Amino acid sequence: MTCDILSRREWLAASAASLVRAEPPIGLGFSLYGMKSVPLADAIQACAAIGYDGVELALMPGYAAEPKILSPADRKTLQKRLADSGLKLHGLMENLVGAAADADHAKNLDRLKAAAELGHALSPEAPPPIETILGNKPAEWDAIRDRLTKRLEDWAKVAAAAKTVIAVKPHVGNALHRPDDAVRLVKAIGSPWLKLAYDFSHFTLRGLKLGDTMDAILPHTAFIHVKDAAGTAEKFEFLLPGERGTDYADYAKRLRAANCRMPVVVEVSGMISGKPGYDPVAAAKKCHSSLKNAFGR
């Protein structure tokens, strides 16, 4: 009888383990925003060697993937490098001020068009979303909300014409910082091409819970960033994922329960990458090590 009971326990344990293994892995990417000092070819090679599934390219001035400095030949080479590495292009990072003055708004539209063109050139079968924060300060939300909505309506028209989703990210230090405001904003615009980017680190600084923010944001989300954070909304520090106790196993469980299939992309904050002695490849390895088990890599 004892042996029989043990064998059942072993069978149940093995069955449970097989069920865990049967869960599809969640895509895990790394944002090259955290590898500004590394040539693109080397950054792609490093991310593939570490075990990431994809990358996000940073398109801001001063970064190697800025669209205006990439010739047609450069784009073909970059596309081939991504294909040869086995990495997917998970996203394109921009850094725009949404409620901009007219002249800057026109420049933003041009940058969005250029980003979309690059996305189609590098990943024609699955153009990645363009992800950006929106700027201004939290206290300015009420004053700029209507103008921001009108600006983003123009963004959505550009996105529709380019067949590329734009994902705007609520940020703890920006005018758009609360989940409910973010959801109301995209609902007011009502375009399938204007979505949200989800980054829990910005919400935990305001004392919000993972489950509540996921429930609110994920139905409207087209892109996900992960990193940790410490402090308060007024005085904070962004950290590498795994450094502040975020339960990423629970995070992954909630993504699966929500039937969320999009990849999770590590973002190394400029607060970290700007420090003396920062090693981008070592940071990418540390992040992958902290997340790989939770996301089934």
PyMOL commands that set and color helices and strands:
alter all, ss='L'
color gray80, all
select helices_A, chain A and resi 2-22+32-35+40-50+67-69+72-85+102-122+138-162+179-189+201-204+210-220+248-257+270-273+280-291
alter helices_A, ss='H'
color red, helices_A
select strands_A, chain A and resi 28-31+54-58+88-93+130-132+166-168+194-198+221-226+228-231+236-239+264-266
alter strands_A, ss='S'
color yellow, strands_A
deselect
rebuild
show_as cartoon
